[in-house]
């Protein structure tokens, strides 16, 4: 089985709307070109990305935690200190499965802090990510460079901090690929996605803003990618099968919404603007999933 990390998911988000610029190499000129592109050409690009990411069951193409956090940040979500999972609870997780999931959870929390300029909190999350990485077989990723020192030396420079986070992400992906830790990649990114969606969902329940609700709808495409990744894992425990069942339930719930059904079989994920009741149901399912994984 071949799992691949690339920026195709990030490209789809750029087509939908603006994303925090420092997370990618897109220039202002590129953004203007995208904005001026005829709608039908944008739709073609989205369809190409969907074909690439979903139809190939042998590929797992995950988003990065930074991408997820940036999308919700761009939607106007304010930072809420109570939402990220406390780094003080890192020792609650003793099984490889839970440590891998929470590695992803804390990765999203780290990104959430960085895009909101909460660098002291981000430093705490980076330290627990390094601690968990040592436990789940990613110790080399954090030993190759003095990550913590580099982070602390660059506090106040968002571009440098984001570059460092991308560097960590790339090192993690490379190490996973080189050491055939494919299953770990799926669980890690599942945790990162779940935490990002949890933060978004909690915010939505406080303010059912249409823009944020539409972004939540868009994330179902990522859920489908993660579901395919879990289905293709070589060794699935009962915990992993339970995770797959809950993610598939969220996907099925979305596709059975009247809003989605009424748009027809050719609905693109960017077309579905859910009503308040649908947003609330979907958000609560995501929150429930996150709470089943957190101790």
C-alpha positions in Angstrom: 0.0 0.0 0.0 1.3 3.5 -0.8 0.4 6.5 1.3 1.4 9.9 -0.1 1.5 13.3 1.5 1.1 16.3 -0.9 -0.5 19.7 -1.2 -3.5 18.7 -3.4 -5.9 19.1 -0.6 -4.5 22.6 0.1 -4.9 23.5 -3.5 -8.6 22.7 -3.3 -9.0 25.0 -0.3 -7.3 27.8 -2.3 -9.9 27.4 -5.0 -12.7 27.6 -2.5 -11.5 30.7 -0.7 -8.5 32.5 0.7 -6.3 30.6 3.1 -3.7 32.0 5.5 -1.0 32.9 3.0 2.1 31.8 5.0 0.9 28.2 4.9 1.9 27.7 1.2 4.0 29.1 -1.6 1.1 30.9 -3.4 1.8 34.5 -4.3 -0.6 37.3 -4.4 -0.6 37.2 -8.2 -1.6 33.5 -8.1 -4.5 34.3 -5.7 -5.8 37.0 -8.1 -5.6 34.6 -11.0 -7.6 32.0 -9.0 -10.2 34.6 -8.0 -10.6 35.8 -11.6 -10.8 32.3 -13.0 -14.2 31.5 -14.5 -16.5 29.4 -12.2 -16.6 26.5 -14.6 -12.8 26.2 -14.6 -12.7 26.3 -10.8 -15.3 23.5 -10.7 -13.1 21.5 -13.2 -10.1 21.9 -10.9 -12.1 20.8 -7.8 -13.3 17.8 -9.7 -9.8 16.9 -10.7 -8.7 17.1 -7.1 -11.6 15.0 -5.9 -10.8 12.3 -8.6 -7.2 12.3 -7.5 -7.8 12.1 -3.7 -10.9 9.8 -3.5 -11.0 7.5 -6.4 -7.6 5.9 -5.8 -8.3 3.7 -2.8 -4.6 2.8 -2.5 -3.6 6.4 -1.8 -3.9 8.2 1.5 -3.5 11.9 0.8 -3.9 13.7 4.1 -4.3 17.4 4.9 -1.8 18.9 7.4 -3.0 20.2 10.8 -1.8 23.7 9.7 -4.1 23.7 6.7 -7.1 22.7 8.8 -6.4 25.3 11.5 -5.8 28.0 8.8 -9.1 27.4 7.1 -11.1 28.0 10.3 -8.9 30.9 11.3 -9.7 32.5 7.9 -13.4 32.1 8.5 -13.1 34.4 11.5 -12.9 32.0 14.4 -11.5 33.6 17.5 -9.1 31.7 19.7 -10.7 30.0 22.7 -8.3 28.8 25.3 -10.6 26.0 26.6 -10.9 24.2 23.2 -7.4 22.7 22.7 -6.7 19.5 24.6 -4.6 20.2 27.7 -0.9 19.2 27.2 -0.9 18.3 30.9 -2.9 15.2 30.1 -0.4 13.7 27.7 0.5 10.9 30.2 -3.1 9.7 30.2 -2.4 7.9 27.0 -0.6 4.6 27.2 -1.7 2.5 24.2 -0.1 2.9 20.8 -3.4 3.7 19.2 -4.4 6.5 21.6 -0.9 7.9 21.6 -1.0 8.1 17.8 -4.4 9.7 17.8 -3.4 12.3 20.4 -0.2 13.0 18.5 -2.5 14.2 15.7 -4.8 16.0 18.2 -1.9 17.9 19.7 -0.6 18.7 16.2 -3.8 20.4 15.4 -3.8 22.2 18.7 -0.2 23.4 17.9 -1.4 24.7 14.6 -4.4 26.4 16.1 -2.2 28.2 18.5 0.3 29.3 15.9 -2.3 30.7 13.4 -3.7 32.7 16.4 -0.3 34.0 17.5 -0.4 32.1 20.9 3.3 31.2 20.9 3.7 30.3 24.6 0.8 27.8 24.3 2.3 26.5 21.1 5.6 25.9 22.7 3.9 23.6 25.3 2.2 21.6 22.5 5.4 21.2 20.6 7.0 19.7 23.6 4.3 17.2 24.2 4.3 16.3 20.5 8.0 15.6 20.8 7.3 13.4 23.8 4.6 11.5 22.1 6.7 11.2 18.9 9.3 9.4 21.0 6.7 6.9 22.2 5.2 6.1 18.8 8.3 5.6 16.8 9.0 9.1 15.5 11.8 10.0 17.8 14.2 10.6 14.9 12.0 13.4 13.6 12.6 15.5 16.7 16.2 14.4 17.4 17.6 15.5 14.1 17.3 19.2 14.8 17.0 21.2 18.0 13.3 21.9 17.3 12.4 23.4 20.6 15.3 25.8 20.6 14.6 26.9 17.1 11.0 27.5 17.9 11.7 29.6 21.0 14.3 31.6 19.1 11.8 32.5 16.4 8.9 33.5 18.6 7.4 36.6 17.2 8.2 35.7 13.6 5.1 34.0 12.3 6.7 33.2 8.9 9.7 31.5 10.6 7.4 29.5 13.0 5.2 28.3 10.2 8.3 27.3 8.2 9.5 25.3 11.1 6.1 23.6 11.5 6.1 22.7 7.8 9.7 21.4 8.3 8.5 19.1 11.1 5.5 18.0 9.0 7.7 17.1 6.1 10.2 15.3 8.3 7.4 13.3 9.8 6.0 12.4 6.4 9.4 11.4 5.1 10.2 9.3 8.1 6.8 7.5 8.0 7.3 6.7 4.3 10.9 5.6 4.7 10.2 3.3 7.6 6.9 1.9 6.3 4.8 3.3 9.2 1.8 3.8 6.9 -0.8 2.8 9.5 0.6 5.3 11.9 0.1 8.1 9.3 -3.6 7.3 8.9 -4.2 7.3 12.7 -2.2 10.5 13.2 -4.0 12.4 10.5 -7.3 11.1 11.8 -6.6 12.6 15.1 -5.5 15.9 13.5 -8.6 16.1 11.5 -10.9 15.2 14.4 -9.4 17.9 16.6 -9.6 20.6 13.9 -13.2 19.7 13.3 -13.9 19.6 17.0 -12.6 23.2 17.4 -14.6 24.3 14.4 -17.8 22.5 15.6 -17.6 24.0 19.1 -17.3 27.4 17.6 -20.2 26.8 15.2 -22.5 25.8 18.0 -21.8 29.1 19.7 -22.5 31.0 16.4 -24.1 29.2 13.5 -22.4 31.4 10.9 -23.2 30.4 7.3 -19.5 30.8 6.2 -18.2 28.5 9.0 -21.0 26.1 8.4 -20.1 25.8 4.7 -16.5 25.1 5.7 -17.6 22.4 8.0 -19.5 20.9 5.0 -16.4 21.0 2.9 -14.5 19.0 5.4 -16.6 15.9 4.7 -14.4 15.4 1.6 -11.4 15.0 4.0 -13.4 12.6 6.2 -13.9 10.4 3.0 -10.2 10.5 2.3 -9.5 9.4 5.9 -12.1 6.7 5.8 -10.5 5.3 2.6 -7.1 5.4 4.4 -8.4 3.5 7.4 -10.1 0.9 5.2 -6.8 0.2 3.5 -4.8 -0.2 6.7 -3.0 -3.6 6.8 -3.8 -4.3 10.5 -7.0 -2.9 12.0 -7.7 -3.4 15.7 -11.2 -3.2 17.3 -10.4 0.4 18.3 -9.5 1.3 14.7 -12.7 -0.4 13.3 -14.7 1.6 15.9 -13.1 4.8 14.7 -13.9 3.9 11.1 -17.5 3.2 12.0 -17.9 6.6 13.6 -16.3 8.5 10.8 -18.5 6.7 8.3 -21.5 7.5 10.3 -20.6 11.2 10.1 -20.2 10.9 6.4 -23.5 9.0 6.0 -25.3 11.6 8.1 -24.0 14.4 5.9 -25.0 12.7 2.7 -28.5 12.0 4.0 -29.2 15.7 4.8 -32.0 17.1 2.8 -29.8 20.0 1.7 -27.3 17.6 0.2 -29.9 15.2 -1.3 -31.7 18.1 -2.9 -28.6 19.2 -4.7 -28.5 15.9 -6.6 -26.0 13.2 -7.4 -23.5 15.7 -8.9 -23.3 17.9 -5.9 -19.8 19.2 -5.1 -18.8 19.6 -1.5 -18.5 23.3 -2.0 -22.2 23.6 -3.0 -23.8 22.4 0.2 -24.6 25.1 2.6 -26.2 23.3 5.5 -29.2 24.7 7.4 -28.9 25.3 11.2 -30.4 22.0 12.2 -28.0 20.1 9.9 -25.0 22.0 11.1 -25.9 21.3 14.7 -26.4 17.6 14.2 -23.1 17.3 12.3 -21.2 19.4 14.8 -22.5 17.3 17.7 -21.4 14.1 16.0 -17.9 15.4 15.5 -17.8 16.6 19.1 -19.0 13.2 20.3 -16.3 11.4 18.2 -13.6 13.6 19.7 -14.8 13.1 23.2 -14.7 9.3 22.8 -11.0 9.5 22.0 -9.9 12.0 24.6 -9.2 10.8 28.2 
